[in-house]
Amino acid sequence: MTTNINTFCSDIISYNSKYGVRTRSQTIKSTSSCRMWQLILAISDNLNTRGLHLKYYQIISMISEIIERVKLNPILNSLIYLNNTSGVVKKYEVDRTHFKLGNNYMCIYIEGLEYSILHYFTIIYTKNGDYYLNSSYASEYVCVPQYTSLITIEQLNRFVGALYTDEEYVSEFFHKYFLKGNIFKPSLKVKEIEFITRNIYRDNICCGIIPDYDALIKSVL
């Protein structure tokens, strides 16, 4: 594929405006929401493993068709379009959770509330032992096309702990890994971060992992 990955994502979103969840800012910029980008990433990754040799717009069409099937899958529809954690999201535990090679689908959510996923992102664990964080971010306040950053497991684990206690590190982490390159006013980043740090459920905000995401995607391919 000769096009860059942001154009690829934009073309899928633009293929038909009914695909995915879009905010006002996305209508202008065709930037995917975090949940939508994570879905596109997972579908693309699973299609790549099948060794298909398709033209660019055949891939766009195929992914769009699969997204339509996702909407008909009760579990995926509830997870992606309703932010429902029930039965699919497990709390990330620093000392017990282990990443598999490849994509590990993650989220930030409010423990104890079923429909409460605040952000979706992906940790990519490589064969040489490196970790990368991939994320897209779009809301009424910010608009950030997907990008990938090298990260250490120590940085991720510190962030998980900071969700409860350390507003300064949460802010630093968001700026570096989630909101870098925001195309709207920098001051609006603060409002987005405060959605986490000033949340009335702050003490219950957790990091989660979605271990069956790949299997669910495979079921609709």
C-alpha contacts under 8 A as a table, 3 or more apart, distances in Angstrom:
res1	aa1	res2	aa2	distance
1	M	4	N	7.98
1	M	56	Y	6.57
3	T	7	T	6.54
3	T	8	F	6.59
4	N	7	T	5.52
4	N	8	F	6.30
5	I	8	F	4.84
5	I	9	C	6.16
6	N	9	C	5.05
6	N	10	S	6.08
6	N	145	P	6.58
6	N	146	Q	6.68
7	T	10	S	4.93
7	T	11	D	5.97
8	F	11	D	5.19
8	F	12	I	6.41
8	F	60	I	7.85
9	C	12	I	5.26
9	C	13	I	6.35
9	C	31	T	7.62
9	C	32	S	7.03
9	C	37	W	7.22
9	C	40	I	7.44
10	S	13	I	5.11
10	S	14	S	5.96
10	S	30	S	5.36
10	S	31	T	6.09
10	S	32	S	7.04
11	D	14	S	4.98
11	D	15	Y	5.80
11	D	60	I	7.16
12	I	15	Y	5.06
12	I	16	N	7.62
12	I	60	I	5.58
12	I	61	S	7.81
12	I	63	I	7.46
12	I	64	S	6.55
13	I	16	N	6.48
13	I	17	S	6.42
13	I	19	Y	6.32
13	I	20	G	7.06
13	I	30	S	6.53
13	I	31	T	7.72
13	I	32	S	6.77
14	S	17	S	5.71
14	S	30	S	6.63
15	Y	19	Y	7.94
15	Y	60	I	7.53
15	Y	61	S	7.72
15	Y	64	S	7.43
16	N	19	Y	5.89
17	S	20	G	7.62
19	Y	64	S	7.16
19	Y	67	I	7.01
19	Y	68	E	7.29
20	G	32	S	7.93
20	G	36	M	5.84
20	G	67	I	7.88
21	V	32	S	7.86
21	V	33	S	6.63
21	V	36	M	6.84
21	V	81	Y	7.23
22	R	25	S	7.90
22	R	26	Q	5.61
22	R	27	T	6.67
22	R	32	S	7.05
22	R	33	S	6.53
23	T	26	Q	5.15
23	T	27	T	6.49
23	T	33	S	7.92
23	T	138	A	7.20
23	T	139	S	6.10
23	T	140	E	6.56
24	R	27	T	5.28
24	R	28	I	6.97
24	R	139	S	7.97
24	R	140	E	6.68
25	S	28	I	5.40
25	S	29	K	6.25
25	S	30	S	7.96
25	S	31	T	7.95
25	S	138	A	7.31
25	S	139	S	6.99
25	S	140	E	6.33
25	S	142	V	7.94
25	S	143	C	6.81
26	Q	29	K	4.88
26	Q	30	S	4.72
26	Q	31	T	5.01
26	Q	32	S	6.74
26	Q	33	S	7.83
26	Q	138	A	6.90
26	Q	143	C	7.42
27	T	30	S	5.59
27	T	31	T	7.89
31	T	138	A	6.88
31	T	143	C	7.00
31	T	144	V	7.22
31	T	145	P	5.74
32	S	35	R	7.95
32	S	36	M	5.76
32	S	37	W	5.55
32	S	136	S	6.85
32	S	137	Y	7.40
32	S	138	A	6.71
32	S	145	P	7.12
33	S	36	M	5.15
33	S	37	W	6.10
33	S	136	S	6.36
33	S	137	Y	5.66
33	S	138	A	4.94
33	S	139	S	7.46
34	C	37	W	5.24
34	C	38	Q	6.12
34	C	119	H	6.47
34	C	120	Y	5.32
34	C	121	F	6.71
34	C	135	S	6.48
34	C	136	S	4.74
34	C	137	Y	5.11
34	C	138	A	6.73
35	R	38	Q	5.20
35	R	39	L	6.28
35	R	80	I	6.07
35	R	119	H	7.35
35	R	120	Y	5.42
35	R	121	F	7.79
36	M	39	L	5.08
36	M	40	I	6.25
36	M	80	I	7.59
37	W	40	I	5.01
37	W	41	L	6.02
37	W	135	S	7.76
37	W	136	S	6.38
37	W	146	Q	7.40
38	Q	41	L	5.04
38	Q	42	A	6.16
38	Q	105	Y	7.60
38	Q	120	Y	6.92
38	Q	121	F	6.60
38	Q	122	T	7.05
38	Q	135	S	7.66
39	L	42	A	5.14
39	L	43	I	6.19
40	I	43	I	5.18
40	I	44	S	6.00
40	I	63	I	7.36
41	L	44	S	5.18
41	L	45	D	6.03
42	A	45	D	5.15
42	A	46	N	6.24
42	A	103	N	7.90
42	A	214	D	6.83
42	A	217	I	7.13
43	I	46	N	5.25
43	I	47	L	6.14
43	I	63	I	6.89
43	I	66	I	7.92
43	I	217	I	6.57
43	I	221	L	7.95
44	S	47	L	5.10
44	S	48	N	6.09
44	S	63	I	7.52
45	D	48	N	5.16
45	D	49	T	6.59
46	N	49	T	5.31
46	N	50	R	6.93
46	N	214	D	7.77
46	N	217	I	7.86
46	N	218	K	7.15
47	L	50	R	5.31
47	L	51	G	7.12
47	L	52	L	6.94
48	N	51	G	5.45
48	N	52	L	6.68
54	L	58	Q	5.92
54	L	59	I	6.24
55	K	58	Q	5.19
55	K	59	I	6.45
56	Y	59	I	5.29
56	Y	60	I	6.50
57	Y	60	I	4.75
57	Y	61	S	6.05
58	Q	61	S	5.11
58	Q	62	M	6.04
59	I	62	M	5.01
59	I	63	I	6.06
60	I	63	I	5.36
60	I	64	S	6.17
61	S	64	S	5.12
61	S	65	E	6.21
62	M	65	E	5.11
62	M	66	I	6.26
63	I	66	I	5.00
63	I	67	I	6.14
64	S	67	I	5.05
64	S	68	E	6.43
65	E	68	E	5.13
65	E	69	R	6.56
66	I	69	R	4.98
66	I	70	V	6.23
66	I	220	V	6.62
66	I	221	L	6.23
67	I	70	V	4.88
67	I	71	K	6.59
68	E	71	K	5.31
68	E	72	L	6.99
69	R	72	L	5.15
69	R	73	N	6.58
69	R	220	V	6.21
70	V	73	N	5.15
70	V	76	L	6.00
70	V	77	N	6.17
70	V	217	I	7.85
70	V	220	V	6.49
71	K	74	P	7.40
71	K	76	L	7.05
71	K	77	N	4.94
72	L	77	N	6.75
73	N	76	L	5.50
73	N	77	N	5.74
73	N	220	V	7.74
74	P	77	N	5.21
74	P	78	S	6.04
75	I	78	S	5.27
75	I	79	L	6.15
76	L	79	L	5.02
76	L	80	I	5.87
76	L	81	Y	7.93
76	L	216	L	7.08
77	N	80	I	5.42
77	N	81	Y	5.44
77	N	82	L	7.01
78	S	81	Y	5.66
78	S	82	L	4.87
78	S	83	N	6.49
78	S	84	N	5.47
79	L	82	L	5.79
79	L	83	N	4.97
79	L	84	N	4.61
79	L	85	T	6.32
79	L	88	V	7.72
80	I	83	N	5.59
80	I	84	N	7.43
82	L	115	Y	6.32
83	N	114	E	7.76
83	N	115	Y	4.94
83	N	116	S	5.68
83	N	117	I	4.90
83	N	118	L	7.83
84	N	114	E	5.24
84	N	115	Y	4.18
84	N	116	S	6.44
84	N	117	I	6.84
85	T	88	V	5.79
85	T	89	V	5.05
85	T	109	Y	7.86
85	T	114	E	5.23
85	T	115	Y	6.28
85	T	116	S	7.07
85	T	117	I	6.94
86	S	89	V	6.59
86	S	114	E	5.60
88	V	210	I	5.83
88	V	211	P	7.38
88	V	212	D	6.93
89	V	208	G	5.91
89	V	209	I	5.64
89	V	210	I	4.77
89	V	211	P	7.40
90	K	208	G	5.36
90	K	209	I	5.34
90	K	210	I	6.31
90	K	211	P	7.60
91	K	206	C	6.89
91	K	207	C	6.14
91	K	208	G	4.34
91	K	209	I	6.30
92	Y	96	R	7.99
92	Y	97	T	5.99
92	Y	206	C	7.65
92	Y	207	C	5.49
92	Y	208	G	4.68
92	Y	209	I	5.81
93	E	96	R	5.32
93	E	97	T	5.27
94	V	97	T	6.13
94	V	157	N	6.00
94	V	160	V	7.91
99	F	104	N	6.55
99	F	125	Y	6.86
100	K	103	N	7.46
100	K	104	N	6.83
100	K	125	Y	6.76
101	L	124	I	7.34
101	L	125	Y	5.04
101	L	126	T	5.83
101	L	127	K	6.66
102	G	124	I	5.23
102	G	125	Y	5.10
102	G	126	T	6.06
103	N	122	T	6.42
103	N	123	I	5.95
103	N	124	I	4.56
103	N	125	Y	6.59
104	N	122	T	5.60
104	N	123	I	5.07
104	N	124	I	6.03
104	N	125	Y	7.59
104	N	209	I	7.25
104	N	210	I	7.50
104	N	211	P	7.31
105	Y	120	Y	7.66
105	Y	121	F	6.37
105	Y	122	T	4.64
105	Y	123	I	6.50
105	Y	209	I	5.91
105	Y	210	I	5.45
105	Y	211	P	7.12
105	Y	213	Y	6.85
106	M	120	Y	5.87
106	M	121	F	5.21
106	M	122	T	5.40
106	M	123	I	7.06
106	M	207	C	7.29
106	M	208	G	5.56
106	M	209	I	4.35
106	M	210	I	5.86
107	C	117	I	6.62
107	C	118	L	7.29
107	C	119	H	5.43
107	C	120	Y	4.24
107	C	121	F	5.78
107	C	122	T	7.99
107	C	207	C	5.85
107	C	208	G	5.13
107	C	209	I	6.31
107	C	210	I	7.74
108	I	117	I	5.84
108	I	118	L	5.46
108	I	119	H	5.18
108	I	120	Y	6.56
108	I	205	I	6.98
108	I	206	C	5.70
108	I	207	C	4.55
108	I	208	G	5.98
109	Y	116	S	5.39
109	Y	117	I	4.17
109	Y	118	L	5.35
109	Y	119	H	7.21
109	Y	205	I	5.62
109	Y	206	C	5.47
109	Y	207	C	6.36
109	Y	208	G	6.97
110	I	113	L	5.78
110	I	114	E	7.96
110	I	116	S	5.45
110	I	117	I	6.72
110	I	118	L	7.79
110	I	201	Y	6.93
110	I	204	N	5.38
110	I	205	I	4.39
110	I	206	C	6.00
111	E	114	E	7.76
111	E	116	S	7.98
111	E	204	N	5.22
111	E	205	I	6.06
111	E	206	C	6.30
112	G	204	N	7.50
113	L	116	S	5.71
117	I	120	Y	7.44
120	Y	135	S	7.38
121	F	133	L	7.24
121	F	134	N	6.03
121	F	135	S	4.89
121	F	136	S	7.41
122	T	133	L	5.77
122	T	134	N	5.13
122	T	135	S	6.47
123	I	131	Y	6.66
123	I	132	Y	5.61
123	I	133	L	4.67
123	I	134	N	6.34
124	I	131	Y	5.62
124	I	132	Y	4.97
124	I	133	L	6.28
124	I	134	N	7.42
125	Y	129	G	6.60
125	Y	130	D	5.92
125	Y	131	Y	4.74
125	Y	132	Y	6.60
126	T	129	G	5.39
126	T	130	D	5.35
126	T	131	Y	6.45
127	K	130	D	7.39
130	D	150	L	7.59
130	D	151	I	7.82
130	D	152	T	7.52
131	Y	150	L	6.08
131	Y	151	I	5.52
131	Y	152	T	6.07
131	Y	153	I	7.06
132	Y	148	T	6.38
132	Y	149	S	5.39
132	Y	150	L	4.41
132	Y	151	I	5.30
132	Y	152	T	7.88
133	L	148	T	5.55
133	L	149	S	5.27
133	L	150	L	6.39
133	L	151	I	6.37
133	L	177	Y	7.13
134	N	146	Q	6.84
134	N	147	Y	5.70
134	N	148	T	4.30
134	N	149	S	6.50
135	S	146	Q	5.20
135	S	147	Y	5.90
135	S	148	T	6.72
135	S	177	Y	7.54
135	S	178	F	6.12
136	S	144	V	5.80
136	S	145	P	5.23
136	S	146	Q	3.92
136	S	147	Y	6.69
136	S	178	F	7.02
137	Y	142	V	7.01
137	Y	143	C	5.78
137	Y	144	V	4.89
137	Y	145	P	6.59
137	Y	146	Q	7.18
137	Y	178	F	6.70
137	Y	179	L	6.93
138	A	141	Y	7.67
138	A	142	V	5.56
138	A	143	C	4.37
138	A	144	V	6.03
138	A	145	P	7.92
139	S	142	V	5.33
139	S	143	C	6.37
140	E	143	C	7.97
141	Y	184	F	7.53
141	Y	188	L	5.37
141	Y	189	K	6.83
141	Y	191	K	7.00
141	Y	192	E	6.27
142	V	179	L	7.67
142	V	182	N	6.08
142	V	183	I	7.15
142	V	184	F	5.93
142	V	185	K	7.96
142	V	188	L	6.49
142	V	189	K	6.36
142	V	192	E	7.21
143	C	182	N	5.44
143	C	183	I	5.81
143	C	184	F	6.52
144	V	178	F	7.83
144	V	179	L	6.15
144	V	180	K	7.11
144	V	181	G	6.12
144	V	182	N	4.79
144	V	183	I	6.54
145	P	181	G	7.93
145	P	182	N	7.99
149	S	177	Y	6.67
151	I	155	Q	6.63
151	I	156	L	7.24
152	T	155	Q	5.27
152	T	156	L	6.53
153	I	156	L	5.10
153	I	157	N	6.05
154	E	157	N	5.10
154	E	158	R	6.04
155	Q	158	R	5.16
155	Q	159	F	6.27
156	L	159	F	5.12
156	L	160	V	6.34
157	N	160	V	5.03
157	N	161	G	6.42
158	R	161	G	5.21
158	R	162	A	6.02
159	F	162	A	4.82
159	F	163	L	6.29
159	F	169	Y	6.92
159	F	170	V	6.25
159	F	173	F	6.94
160	V	163	L	5.54
160	V	164	Y	7.94
160	V	206	C	6.99
160	V	207	C	6.06
161	G	164	Y	6.08
161	G	165	T	7.01
161	G	166	D	7.93
162	A	165	T	4.97
162	A	166	D	4.52
162	A	167	E	6.91
162	A	169	Y	6.43
162	A	170	V	6.07
163	L	166	D	6.53
163	L	167	E	7.34
163	L	170	V	6.37
163	L	196	I	7.97
163	L	197	T	7.63
163	L	202	R	7.61
163	L	205	I	6.50
163	L	206	C	6.85
164	Y	202	R	6.59
164	Y	203	D	5.53
164	Y	204	N	7.58
164	Y	205	I	7.03
166	D	169	Y	5.59
166	D	170	V	6.35
167	E	170	V	5.06
167	E	171	S	6.09
167	E	197	T	5.91
168	E	171	S	5.19
168	E	172	E	6.22
169	Y	172	E	4.86
169	Y	173	F	5.96
170	V	173	F	5.12
170	V	174	F	6.10
170	V	193	I	7.89
170	V	197	T	7.65
171	S	174	F	5.17
171	S	175	H	6.21
171	S	193	I	6.27
172	E	175	H	5.27
172	E	176	K	6.26
173	F	176	K	5.16
173	F	177	Y	5.80
173	F	178	F	7.41
174	F	177	Y	5.44
174	F	178	F	4.86
174	F	179	L	5.80
174	F	193	I	7.04
175	H	178	F	6.03
175	H	179	L	4.88
175	H	180	K	5.59
175	H	189	K	7.90
176	K	179	L	6.52
176	K	180	K	5.65
177	Y	180	K	6.49
179	L	182	N	5.64
179	L	189	K	7.22
182	N	185	K	7.67
182	N	186	P	7.15
182	N	189	K	7.88
184	F	188	L	7.22
185	K	188	L	5.60
185	K	189	K	7.57
186	P	189	K	5.52
186	P	190	V	7.68
187	S	190	V	5.65
187	S	191	K	7.43
188	L	191	K	5.22
188	L	192	E	6.57
189	K	192	E	5.13
189	K	193	I	6.23
190	V	193	I	5.15
190	V	194	E	6.04
191	K	194	E	5.05
191	K	195	F	6.45
192	E	195	F	5.26
192	E	196	I	7.45
193	I	196	I	5.49
193	I	197	T	6.35
194	E	197	T	4.71
194	E	198	R	5.00
194	E	199	N	7.08
195	F	198	R	5.79
195	F	199	N	5.51
196	I	199	N	5.24
196	I	202	R	6.77
196	I	205	I	7.83
197	T	202	R	6.48
198	R	202	R	6.75
199	N	202	R	4.98
201	Y	204	N	5.45
201	Y	205	I	6.53
202	R	205	I	5.37
210	I	213	Y	5.66
211	P	214	D	7.61
212	D	215	A	5.24
212	D	216	L	6.17
213	Y	216	L	5.15
213	Y	217	I	6.25
214	D	217	I	5.08
214	D	218	K	6.15
215	A	218	K	5.07
215	A	219	S	6.36
216	L	219	S	5.17
216	L	220	V	7.04
217	I	220	V	5.53
217	I	221	L	6.54
218	K	221	L	5.27
